[in-house]
Amino acid sequence: MQTTHASYCDYYGTVVKFPSQLSLDGTKCFSLFEEANQCKPDANGGTAPTFPRRMKQKELPPPLPHTARVVVISDTHTRHREMTVPAGDILLHCGDVQDGFAILNREKNLKDFFRWFSDVDLHPHAIKVVIAGNHDSMLRNKSVEAIRKLAAPALYLQEESCVIQPIGLRLYGTPRSVSNSRLSPNTAFQSSSSWAPFAIDPTETSVEASTEETAMNGEVLWHVELEGRVPRGPVDILLTHQSLESVARCPYAKQRIVGYVQDVAPQSLHVCGHLHGARGFHRVPLPQKKKKQEATEEPTRPFIPSINAAMLLREGLKEVVQAPAVVDIEL
């Protein structure tokens, strides 16, 4: 099959905290997020998707100090072995590891995906996290505990949060999505119950969390602490299967995922897949109450950054494997 983008990656630059300790003067750091700050929303409340710098993986600039390099893929649909994933600190997969239309060798393909995803020679990332998608009916039909055994040493999240220590980076993963075709049989995690409201534990308890993975990042030992369904603090990176749609197709006010991302309000990034044609960088507008709150606090970007990293895109008559997404986040 055609894989013309296999040795490339889509580089989104550095997403920073506000106020940031990093230099974004253009000589030391590229940031698509800073450039996107200049985009004004249209009448529907959204802006046109912005596309990253496509470059050869071997030409990626080194991450700045005090950042973590995050590599994001999604919607691999059993074609994972055709992909080359760039090195980084954290590897995320946003669902649809299977092809719901393929009925043969489903269990075999699922096991092969997790072997590939967790392979330290192919993917030396310190931390690997995966969620499910609407094509992943086999994951829906298994217990979370059984999936975790298959995925280990990678971590599978299903309506749960985890914290990467010692850097204190909190991730939340949900497989929820909305059907984009009434005729599609691939409806895993698309029921109304899959869209439960999001909540943070207001007490932020200090109960000891379970350790799910350990790995080396440089000279520092990183490990994942699983928190459970209710995060004990603000989320830094939100993983959903559902992506934003272009506002030309559907105004943001009518997109269920927009309200959900606004409720979670990830401090760094939202990553997703599902809608292959919506690949790229989107901006989730801040809810009005948060805009008012932040008007008197430290300055922030006027949107929540969102990256759709779906790995398959139709080019002509073929679905072609695309380039993985790479983004550096300030710690």
MARFI-387512 format. One record per residue: residue in three letters; chain; x, y, z of N, C-alpha, C in turn. Coordinates in steps of 0.1 Angstrom, whole numbers, plus 5000, padded with zeros to 4 digits. Example, Ala and Ser with C-alpha at 12.3 -4.5 7.8 and 13.67 -1.06 7.14 Angstrom:
2
code:unit:n_xx:n_yy:n_zz:ca_xx:ca_yy:ca_zz:c_xx:c_yy:c_zz
ALA:A:5132:4943:5078:5123:4955:5078:5132:4967:5078 $
SER:A:5128:4978:5071:5137:4989:5071:5129:5000:5079 $
This chain:
331
code:unit:n_xx:n_yy:n_zz:ca_xx:ca_yy:ca_zz:c_xx:c_yy:c_zz
MET:A:5008:4988:5000:5000:5000:5000:5009:5012:5000 $
GLN:A:5003:5023:4995:5011:5036:4994:5013:5042:5008 $
THR:A:5025:5046:5011:5028:5052:5024:5038:5063:5022 $
THR:A:5035:5073:5014:5044:5083:5009:5049:5092:5021 $
HIS:A:5041:5093:5032:5045:5102:5042:5052:5095:5054 $
ALA:A:5056:5082:5052:5061:5074:5063:5073:5080:5070 $
SER:A:5082:5086:5063:5094:5091:5070:5093:5106:5074 $
TYR:A:5081:5111:5073:5078:5125:5077:5071:5126:5090 $
CYS:A:5070:5138:5095:5061:5141:5106:5055:5155:5105 $
ASP:A:5044:5157:5112:5038:5171:5112:5042:5177:5125 $
TYR:A:5050:5188:5124:5056:5194:5136:5048:5206:5140 $
TYR:A:5042:5206:5152:5034:5218:5156:5041:5228:5165 $
GLY:A:5054:5225:5168:5061:5234:5175:5059:5232:5190 $
THR:A:5060:5243:5198:5060:5243:5212:5047:5250:5217 $
VAL:A:5040:5243:5226:5029:5249:5233:5033:5253:5247 $
VAL:A:5031:5265:5250:5038:5271:5262:5027:5274:5273 $
LYS:A:5032:5275:5285:5024:5280:5296:5023:5295:5295 $
PHE:A:5014:5301:5303:5013:5315:5303:5014:5320:5318 $
PRO:A:5023:5329:5322:5034:5333:5314:5044:5323:5311 $
SER:A:5051:5323:5300:5061:5313:5297:5075:5316:5300 $
GLN:A:5083:5306:5303:5097:5308:5306:5105:5305:5294 $
LEU:A:5099:5302:5282:5106:5299:5270:5107:5311:5261 $
SER:A:5117:5311:5253:5118:5322:5243:5111:5318:5230 $
LEU:A:5102:5326:5225:5094:5323:5213:5097:5335:5203 $
ASP:A:5110:5339:5202:5113:5350:5193:5116:5346:5179 $
GLY:A:5113:5333:5176:5115:5328:5162:5128:5323:5159 $
THR:A:5138:5326:5167:5152:5321:5165:5154:5308:5173 $
LYS:A:5147:5307:5184:5150:5295:5193:5138:5285:5192 $
CYS:A:5126:5290:5189:5115:5282:5191:5104:5285:5180 $
PHE:A:5099:5275:5173:5087:5276:5165:5075:5272:5172 $
SER:A:5064:5280:5171:5052:5276:5178:5040:5279:5169 $
LEU:A:5034:5269:5164:5022:5271:5156:5011:5277:5165 $
PHE:A:5011:5274:5178:5001:5279:5187:5002:5294:5188 $
GLU:A:5014:5300:5188:5015:5314:5189:5011:5321:5176 $
GLU:A:5014:5315:5165:5010:5321:5152:4994:5320:5151 $
ALA:A:4989:5310:5157:4974:5308:5156:4967:5318:5165 $
ASN:A:4974:5324:5175:4967:5334:5183:4963:5346:5175 $
GLN:A:4969:5348:5163:4965:5359:5155:4953:5357:5147 $
CYS:A:4947:5345:5147:4936:5341:5139:4923:5346:5146 $
LYS:A:4915:5354:5139:4902:5358:5144:4891:5349:5141 $
PRO:A:4882:5346:5151:4871:5337:5148:4861:5343:5138 $
ASP:A:4855:5334:5131:4845:5338:5121:4831:5339:5128 $
ALA:A:4821:5341:5120:4807:5343:5125:4802:5331:5132 $
ASN:A:4807:5319:5129:4803:5307:5135:4811:5304:5148 $
GLY:A:4820:5312:5152:4828:5310:5164:4840:5302:5162 $
GLY:A:4844:5299:5150:4856:5291:5148:4865:5297:5137 $
THR:A:4876:5291:5135:4886:5295:5125:4890:5284:5116 $
ALA:A:4895:5287:5105:4899:5276:5096:4911:5268:5102 $
PRO:A:4911:5255:5100:4922:5247:5105:4935:5252:5101 $
THR:A:4945:5251:5109:4959:5255:5106:4967:5243:5105 $
PHE:A:4976:5243:5095:4984:5231:5092:4998:5233:5097 $
PRO:A:5004:5222:5102:5018:5223:5108:5029:5223:5097 $
ARG:A:5041:5223:5102:5052:5222:5093:5055:5207:5090 $
ARG:A:5054:5203:5078:5057:5189:5075:5072:5188:5072 $
MET:A:5079:5179:5079:5093:5178:5077:5097:5163:5079 $
LYS:A:5109:5160:5074:5115:5147:5077:5117:5145:5091 $
GLN:A:5114:5133:5096:5116:5130:5111:5130:5133:5115 $
LYS:A:5140:5129:5107:5154:5131:5111:5158:5146:5112 $
GLU:A:5149:5155:5106:5153:5169:5106:5145:5177:5117 $
LEU:A:5138:5169:5126:5131:5176:5137:5141:5184:5146 $
PRO:A:5138:5196:5149:5147:5203:5159:5146:5196:5173 $
PRO:A:5157:5197:5180:5156:5191:5194:5146:5199:5203 $
PRO:A:5139:5193:5212:5130:5200:5221:5138:5209:5230 $
LEU:A:5132:5220:5234:5138:5230:5243:5139:5224:5257 $
PRO:A:5148:5229:5265:5148:5225:5279:5135:5227:5286 $
HIS:A:5131:5219:5295:5119:5220:5303:5107:5218:5294 $
THR:A:5108:5210:5284:5096:5206:5276:5096:5191:5275 $
ALA:A:5085:5186:5271:5083:5172:5268:5079:5170:5254 $
ARG:A:5085:5161:5246:5081:5159:5232:5070:5149:5232 $
VAL:A:5058:5153:5226:5047:5144:5226:5044:5140:5211 $
VAL:A:5043:5127:5208:5040:5122:5195:5026:5117:5195 $
VAL:A:5018:5121:5186:5004:5117:5186:5000:5110:5173 $
ILE:A:4993:5098:5174:4988:5091:5162:4974:5087:5166 $
SER:A:4966:5084:5155:4952:5080:5158:4947:5073:5145 $
ASP:A:4936:5065:5146:4930:5059:5135:4940:5052:5126 $
THR:A:4947:5043:5132:4957:5035:5124:4950:5023:5117 $
HIS:A:4938:5018:5122:4930:5009:5115:4938:4997:5109 $
THR:A:4946:4990:5118:4954:4978:5115:4965:4980:5106 $
ARG:A:4968:4993:5102:4979:4995:5092:4991:5001:5100 $
HIS:A:4992:4998:5113:5003:5004:5121:5016:5000:5116 $
ARG:A:5018:4988:5110:5031:4983:5106:5036:4991:5094 $
GLU:A:5028:4999:5088:5032:5007:5077:5038:5021:5081 $
MET:A:5037:5023:5094:5040:5037:5099:5054:5037:5106 $
THR:A:5060:5049:5105:5073:5051:5112:5070:5063:5122 $
VAL:A:5072:5060:5134:5069:5069:5145:5082:5076:5150 $
PRO:A:5082:5089:5150:5094:5096:5155:5096:5094:5170 $
ALA:A:5108:5096:5174:5112:5095:5188:5106:5106:5196 $
GLY:A:5104:5104:5209:5098:5115:5217:5098:5110:5232 $
ASP:A:5092:5118:5240:5091:5114:5254:5078:5107:5257 $
ILE:A:5067:5111:5250:5054:5105:5253:5047:5102:5239 $
LEU:A:5042:5090:5238:5035:5085:5226:5020:5083:5229 $
LEU:A:5011:5090:5222:4997:5089:5224:4990:5083:5212 $
HIS:A:4980:5075:5214:4971:5070:5203:4957:5072:5207 $
CYS:A:4950:5079:5198:4936:5084:5201:4925:5075:5196 $
GLY:A:4927:5062:5194:4917:5053:5191:4916:5049:5177 $
ASP:A:4907:5039:5175:4905:5032:5162:4918:5024:5158 $
VAL:A:4922:5015:5167:4934:5007:5164:4929:4996:5154 $
GLN:A:4916:4993:5154:4911:4983:5145:4904:4989:5133 $
ASP:A:4901:4980:5123:4892:4984:5112:4879:4976:5114 $
GLY:A:4868:4983:5117:4856:4977:5120:4850:4969:5108 $
PHE:A:4854:4972:5096:4849:4966:5085:4856:4953:5081 $
ALA:A:4868:4950:5088:4875:4938:5086:4871:4927:5096 $
ILE:A:4866:4916:5091:4860:4906:5101:4870:4895:5104 $
LEU:A:4880:4894:5096:4890:4883:5098:4902:4887:5107 $
ASN:A:4907:4878:5115:4919:4880:5123:4918:4892:5132 $
ARG:A:4907:4894:5138:4905:4906:5146:4914:4905:5159 $
GLU:A:4913:4894:5166:4921:4892:5178:4936:4892:5175 $
LYS:A:4940:4886:5164:4954:4885:5160:4959:4900:5157 $
ASN:A:4951:4907:5150:4955:4921:5146:4956:4930:5159 $
LEU:A:4946:4928:5168:4946:4936:5181:4959:4933:5189 $
LYS:A:4963:4920:5190:4975:4917:5198:4987:4922:5190 $
ASP:A:4987:4922:5177:4998:4927:5170:5000:4942:5171 $
PHE:A:4989:4949:5172:4989:4963:5174:4996:4966:5188 $
PHE:A:4992:4960:5198:4998:4963:5211:5012:4958:5212 $
ARG:A:5016:4948:5205:5031:4944:5204:5038:4955:5198 $
TRP:A:5033:4960:5187:5040:4971:5179:5040:4984:5187 $
PHE:A:5029:4987:5194:5028:5000:5201:5038:5000:5213 $
SER:A:5040:4989:5219:5048:4988:5231:5062:4984:5229 $
ASP:A:5066:4982:5216:5079:4978:5212:5089:4989:5215 $
VAL:A:5098:4987:5225:5108:4997:5229:5118:5000:5218 $
ASP:A:5121:4991:5210:5130:4993:5199:5124:5002:5188 $
LEU:A:5112:5000:5185:5105:5009:5175:5101:5022:5182 $
HIS:A:5096:5021:5194:5091:5033:5201:5097:5034:5215 $
PRO:A:5109:5041:5215:5116:5042:5228:5110:5053:5237 $
HIS:A:5098:5058:5235:5092:5068:5243:5091:5063:5258 $
ALA:A:5093:5072:5267:5092:5068:5281:5078:5064:5285 $
ILE:A:5068:5071:5280:5054:5068:5283:5046:5066:5271 $
LYS:A:5037:5056:5271:5028:5053:5260:5014:5051:5265 $
VAL:A:5005:5059:5259:4991:5058:5264:4982:5057:5251 $
VAL:A:4971:5048:5253:4962:5046:5242:4948:5046:5247 $
ILE:A:4939:5050:5238:4924:5049:5241:4918:5042:5229 $
ALA:A:4905:5039:5231:4898:5032:5220:4890:5042:5212 $
GLY:A:4884:5037:5201:4876:5045:5192:4863:5037:5188 $
ASN:A:4855:5043:5179:4843:5036:5175:4845:5024:5167 $
HIS:A:4856:5022:5161:4859:5009:5153:4863:4998:5163 $
ASP:A:4866:5001:5175:4873:4991:5184:4862:4984:5192 $
SER:A:4853:4976:5185:4843:4969:5192:4849:4958:5201 $
MET:A:4861:4952:5197:4867:4942:5205:4871:4948:5219 $
LEU:A:4876:4960:5219:4879:4966:5231:4867:4969:5240 $
ARG:A:4856:4973:5233:4844:4976:5241:4839:4963:5247 $
ASN:A:4841:4952:5241:4836:4939:5246:4846:4932:5256 $
LYS:A:4857:4938:5259:4866:4933:5269:4866:4942:5281 $
SER:A:4870:4936:5293:4871:4944:5305:4883:4953:5304 $
VAL:A:4883:4964:5311:4895:4973:5311:4907:4966:5316 $
GLU:A:4905:4957:5326:4917:4950:5331:4923:4941:5321 $
ALA:A:4914:4934:5313:4919:4925:5302:4927:4933:5291 $
ILE:A:4922:4945:5288:4928:4953:5278:4942:4958:5283 $
ARG:A:4942:4962:5296:4955:4966:5302:4966:4955:5301 $
LYS:A:4962:4943:5303:4972:4932:5302:4977:4931:5288 $
LEU:A:4968:4933:5278:4972:4933:5264:4981:4944:5261 $
ALA:A:4978:4956:5266:4985:4968:5263:4999:4970:5270 $
ALA:A:5000:4964:5281:5012:4966:5290:5025:4963:5282 $
PRO:A:5035:4971:5284:5037:4982:5294:5030:4995:5290 $
ALA:A:5024:4997:5278:5017:5009:5275:5004:5009:5285 $
LEU:A:4998:5021:5286:4987:5022:5295:4974:5025:5287 $
TYR:A:4964:5017:5289:4951:5020:5283:4942:5028:5292 $
LEU:A:4936:5039:5287:4927:5047:5295:4913:5046:5289 $
GLN:A:4903:5045:5298:4889:5045:5293:4881:5053:5304 $
GLU:A:4878:5065:5301:4872:5075:5310:4880:5075:5323 $
GLU:A:4893:5077:5322:4902:5077:5334:4913:5088:5332 $
SER:A:4919:5091:5343:4931:5100:5343:4943:5093:5348 $
CYS:A:4954:5098:5344:4967:5093:5350:4976:5105:5351 $
VAL:A:4986:5104:5359:4996:5115:5361:5010:5109:5358 $
ILE:A:5018:5116:5349:5031:5112:5346:5040:5119:5357 $
GLN:A:5047:5110:5365:5056:5115:5375:5070:5113:5371 $
PRO:A:5080:5121:5375:5079:5132:5385:5075:5145:5379 $
ILE:A:5071:5146:5366:5068:5159:5360:5054:5164:5363 $
GLY:A:5046:5156:5369:5032:5160:5373:5023:5163:5361 $
LEU:A:5025:5157:5350:5016:5159:5338:5004:5150:5339 $
ARG:A:4992:5156:5339:4980:5148:5340:4973:5146:5327 $
LEU:A:4970:5134:5323:4963:5130:5311:4949:5125:5315 $
TYR:A:4939:5127:5306:4926:5121:5307:4922:5115:5294 $
GLY:A:4918:5103:5294:4914:5096:5281:4900:5091:5281 $
THR:A:4893:5094:5270:4879:5090:5268:4877:5085:5253 $
PRO:A:4871:5073:5251:4869:5069:5237:4856:5074:5230 $
ARG:A:4849:5083:5237:4837:5088:5232:4838:5095:5218 $
SER:A:4828:5093:5210:4827:5099:5197:4812:5100:5192 $
VAL:A:4810:5107:5181:4797:5108:5175:4797:5102:5162 $
SER:A:4787:5094:5158:4786:5088:5145:4786:5098:5134 $
ASN:A:4794:5096:5124:4794:5105:5112:4787:5099:5100 $
SER:A:4780:5087:5103:4772:5081:5092:4761:5072:5098 $
ARG:A:4749:5074:5094:4738:5066:5100:4739:5051:5095 $
LEU:A:4747:5049:5085:4748:5035:5079:4760:5028:5085 $
SER:A:4769:5035:5093:4781:5028:5098:4777:5018:5109 $
PRO:A:4783:5006:5108:4781:4996:5119:4791:4998:5131 $
ASN:A:4800:5008:5129:4811:5010:5139:4806:5020:5149 $
THR:A:4800:5015:5160:4793:5024:5169:4798:5022:5184 $
ALA:A:4810:5016:5185:4816:5014:5199:4818:5028:5206 $
PHE:A:4814:5028:5218:4815:5040:5227:4808:5052:5221 $
GLN:A:4797:5050:5214:4790:5062:5209:4776:5063:5215 $
SER:A:4773:5055:5225:4759:5056:5231:4759:5069:5239 $
SER:A:4746:5072:5243:4744:5084:5252:4752:5083:5265 $
SER:A:4753:5071:5270:4760:5069:5283:4775:5071:5282 $
SER:A:4780:5071:5269:4794:5074:5267:4797:5088:5269 $
TRP:A:4787:5097:5269:4789:5111:5270:4786:5116:5284 $
ALA:A:4790:5109:5294:4788:5113:5308:4795:5127:5311 $
PRO:A:4790:5135:5319:4796:5148:5322:4810:5146:5329 $
PHE:A:4819:5156:5327:4832:5155:5333:4832:5162:5346 $
ALA:A:4840:5157:5356:4841:5163:5369:4855:5161:5374 $
ILE:A:4860:5170:5382:4872:5169:5389:4869:5168:5404 $
ASP:A:4877:5160:5411:4875:5158:5425:4879:5171:5432 $
PRO:A:4869:5178:5438:4872:5191:5444:4881:5190:5457 $
THR:A:4882:5178:5462:4891:5177:5474:4905:5174:5471 $
GLU:A:4908:5170:5458:4922:5167:5454:4929:5159:5465 $
THR:A:4923:5147:5467:4928:5138:5478:4942:5134:5475 $
SER:A:4949:5130:5486:4963:5126:5484:4964:5110:5485 $
VAL:A:4954:5103:5482:4954:5089:5482:4965:5084:5472 $
GLU:A:4973:5074:5477:4984:5069:5468:4978:5062:5456 $
ALA:A:4983:5066:5444:4978:5060:5432:4986:5048:5428 $
SER:A:4981:5040:5419:4988:5028:5415:4998:5031:5404 $
THR:A:5009:5025:5404:5019:5027:5394:5017:5017:5383 $
GLU:A:5015:5022:5370:5012:5013:5359:5024:5011:5350 $
GLU:A:5034:5020:5350:5045:5019:5340:5057:5027:5345 $
THR:A:5069:5021:5343:5081:5029:5346:5089:5029:5333 $
ALA:A:5096:5039:5331:5105:5040:5319:5115:5051:5321 $
MET:A:5126:5051:5314:5136:5061:5315:5134:5072:5305 $
ASN:A:5135:5084:5310:5135:5096:5301:5148:5103:5304 $
GLY:A:5157:5102:5295:5171:5107:5298:5176:5100:5310 $
GLU:A:5179:5108:5320:5185:5102:5333:5174:5102:5344 $
VAL:A:5162:5106:5340:5151:5106:5350:5141:5095:5348 $
LEU:A:5138:5088:5359:5128:5077:5358:5114:5083:5358 $
TRP:A:5107:5081:5347:5093:5085:5346:5084:5073:5349 $
HIS:A:5073:5075:5355:5063:5065:5357:5049:5071:5357 $
VAL:A:5039:5062:5355:5025:5066:5353:5018:5062:5366 $
GLU:A:5011:5071:5372:5002:5069:5383:4987:5070:5378 $
LEU:A:4980:5058:5379:4966:5058:5375:4957:5064:5386 $
GLU:A:4949:5074:5382:4941:5081:5392:4926:5075:5392 $
GLY:A:4921:5070:5381:4907:5066:5381:4898:5076:5373 $
ARG:A:4885:5074:5375:4875:5082:5367:4875:5096:5370 $
VAL:A:4878:5100:5382:4877:5114:5386:4891:5120:5389 $
PRO:A:4896:5129:5380:4910:5134:5382:4911:5142:5395 $
ARG:A:4923:5142:5401:4925:5148:5414:4930:5163:5412 $
GLY:A:4929:5168:5400:4934:5181:5397:4932:5184:5383 $
PRO:A:4936:5196:5378:4933:5200:5364:4941:5191:5354 $
VAL:A:4934:5189:5343:4940:5180:5332:4949:5189:5324 $
ASP:A:4960:5183:5320:4970:5190:5311:4967:5186:5297 $
ILE:A:4966:5173:5294:4964:5168:5280:4951:5159:5280 $
LEU:A:4941:5163:5272:4929:5155:5271:4930:5147:5258 $
LEU:A:4927:5134:5259:4927:5125:5247:4912:5121:5245 $
THR:A:4906:5124:5234:4893:5119:5230:4894:5113:5216 $
HIS:A:4885:5104:5213:4885:5099:5199:4878:5109:5190 $
GLN:A:4868:5115:5195:4860:5125:5187:4869:5138:5185 $
SER:A:4868:5143:5172:4875:5155:5168:4865:5166:5166 $
LEU:A:4870:5178:5165:4862:5189:5161:4860:5188:5146 $
GLU:A:4849:5192:5141:4846:5194:5126:4849:5208:5122 $
SER:A:4852:5210:5109:4853:5223:5104:4840:5231:5106 $
VAL:A:4841:5243:5110:4829:5251:5112:4821:5253:5099 $
ALA:A:4828:5251:5088:4820:5252:5075:4810:5241:5074 $
ARG:A:4813:5230:5081:4804:5218:5080:4794:5219:5092 $
CYS:A:4799:5224:5103:4790:5224:5115:4795:5234:5125 $
PRO:A:4787:5244:5128:4791:5255:5138:4795:5249:5151 $
TYR:A:4805:5255:5157:4810:5250:5170:4799:5248:5180 $
ALA:A:4789:5257:5180:4778:5257:5190:4770:5244:5189 $
LYS:A:4771:5237:5178:4763:5225:5176:4772:5212:5177 $
GLN:A:4785:5214:5180:4793:5202:5181:4795:5198:5196 $
ARG:A:4791:5186:5199:4791:5181:5213:4805:5181:5219 $
ILE:A:4815:5178:5211:4828:5177:5216:4834:5191:5220 $
VAL:A:4829:5202:5214:4834:5215:5218:4830:5218:5233 $
GLY:A:4817:5215:5237:4813:5218:5250:4821:5209:5260 $
TYR:A:4824:5196:5256:4831:5187:5265:4845:5192:5267 $
VAL:A:4852:5196:5256:4866:5201:5258:4866:5213:5267 $
GLN:A:4856:5222:5265:4855:5234:5273:4853:5230:5288 $
ASP:A:4845:5220:5291:4843:5215:5304:4856:5210:5311 $
VAL:A:4863:5202:5303:4876:5196:5308:4886:5207:5309 $
ALA:A:4887:5216:5299:4896:5228:5299:4910:5223:5301 $
PRO:A:4916:5215:5292:4930:5210:5294:4939:5222:5293 $
GLN:A:4949:5222:5302:4958:5234:5303:4968:5234:5292 $
SER:A:4971:5223:5286:4981:5223:5275:4975:5220:5261 $
LEU:A:4967:5209:5260:4964:5204:5247:4952:5194:5247 $
HIS:A:4945:5194:5236:4935:5184:5233:4939:5176:5221 $
VAL:A:4940:5163:5221:4944:5155:5210:4933:5145:5207 $
CYS:A:4931:5142:5194:4920:5134:5189:4922:5128:5176 $
GLY:A:4912:5122:5170:4912:5116:5157:4898:5115:5151 $
HIS:A:4894:5103:5147:4880:5100:5143:4876:5106:5129 $
LEU:A:4876:5119:5128:4873:5125:5115:4885:5127:5107 $
HIS:A:4888:5117:5097:4901:5118:5090:4903:5130:5082 $
GLY:A:4892:5136:5077:4893:5148:5069:4895:5160:5077 $
ALA:A:4894:5159:5090:4896:5171:5099:4910:5171:5105 $
ARG:A:4919:5163:5099:4933:5164:5104:4938:5178:5105 $
GLY:A:4946:5180:5115:4953:5193:5116:4950:5200:5129 $
PHE:A:4952:5213:5130:4952:5220:5142:4939:5229:5143 $
HIS:A:4931:5226:5153:4918:5234:5156:4920:5242:5168 $
ARG:A:4910:5252:5170:4910:5260:5182:4897:5259:5188 $
VAL:A:4896:5254:5201:4884:5253:5208:4882:5266:5215 $
PRO:A:4872:5274:5212:4870:5287:5219:4868:5285:5234 $
LEU:A:4873:5294:5242:4871:5293:5257:4857:5297:5260 $
PRO:A:4851:5290:5270:4837:5294:5274:4837:5308:5280 $
GLN:A:4826:5314:5279:4825:5328:5284:4829:5330:5298 $
LYS:A:4825:5320:5307:4828:5322:5321:4843:5321:5323 $
LYS:A:4850:5313:5315:4865:5312:5317:4872:5325:5312 $
LYS:A:4866:5330:5301:4872:5343:5296:4871:5354:5307 $
LYS:A:4859:5355:5313:4858:5365:5324:4867:5362:5335 $
GLN:A:4869:5349:5339:4877:5346:5350:4892:5350:5347 $
GLU:A:4896:5347:5335:4910:5349:5331:4913:5363:5328 $
ALA:A:4903:5371:5326:4905:5385:5323:4912:5392:5335 $
THR:A:4911:5387:5347:4917:5393:5359:4929:5385:5364 $
GLU:A:4933:5374:5356:4944:5366:5360:4955:5367:5350 $
GLU:A:4964:5357:5351:4975:5357:5341:4970:5356:5327 $
PRO:A:4977:5362:5317:4973:5361:5304:4974:5347:5298 $
THR:A:4965:5344:5289:4964:5330:5284:4961:5331:5269 $
ARG:A:4962:5320:5262:4958:5320:5248:4943:5320:5247 $
PRO:A:4937:5326:5237:4923:5328:5236:4915:5316:5231 $
PHE:A:4921:5304:5232:4915:5292:5228:4922:5280:5234 $
ILE:A:4916:5268:5233:4922:5256:5237:4928:5249:5225 $
PRO:A:4941:5246:5224:4947:5240:5212:4941:5225:5210 $
SER:A:4938:5222:5198:4933:5208:5195:4940:5203:5183 $
ILE:A:4946:5191:5184:4952:5184:5172:4945:5171:5169 $
ASN:A:4941:5170:5156:4935:5158:5151:4947:5151:5144 $
ALA:A:4950:5139:5149:4962:5132:5143:4958:5119:5136 $
ALA:A:4946:5119:5130:4942:5107:5122:4952:5103:5112 $
MET:A:4956:5091:5111:4967:5087:5103:4964:5082:5089 $
LEU:A:4951:5081:5085:4947:5077:5072:4939:5088:5065 $
LEU:A:4942:5091:5053:4935:5102:5046:4934:5097:5031 $
ARG:A:4922:5099:5025:4920:5095:5012:4927:5105:5002 $
GLU:A:4936:5099:4994:4943:5107:4983:4940:5099:4970 $
GLY:A:4931:5105:4962:4927:5098:4950:4918:5086:4954 $
LEU:A:4921:5074:4949:4913:5062:4952:4919:5055:4964 $
LYS:A:4930:5059:4970:4936:5052:4981:4935:5059:4994 $
GLU:A:4935:5052:5005:4937:5058:5018:4952:5057:5022 $
VAL:A:4958:5068:5023:4973:5069:5024:4976:5072:5038 $
VAL:A:4986:5065:5043:4992:5067:5057:4998:5081:5057 $
GLN:A:4994:5088:5067:4999:5102:5069:5011:5103:5079 $
ALA:A:5015:5115:5081:5026:5117:5090:5021:5119:5105 $
PRO:A:5029:5113:5114:5025:5115:5129:5026:5129:5133 $
ALA:A:5019:5133:5143:5019:5147:5148:5030:5147:5159 $
VAL:A:5037:5158:5160:5047:5160:5170:5045:5174:5176 $
VAL:A:5045:5175:5189:5043:5188:5196:5052:5187:5209 $
ASP:A:5058:5198:5212:5066:5200:5224:5057:5208:5234 $
ILE:A:5056:5203:5247:5048:5211:5256:5057:5215:5268 $
GLU:A:5055:5227:5272:5063:5233:5283:5058:5226:5296 $
LEU:A:5068:5222:5305:5064:5216:5317:5064:5226:5329 $
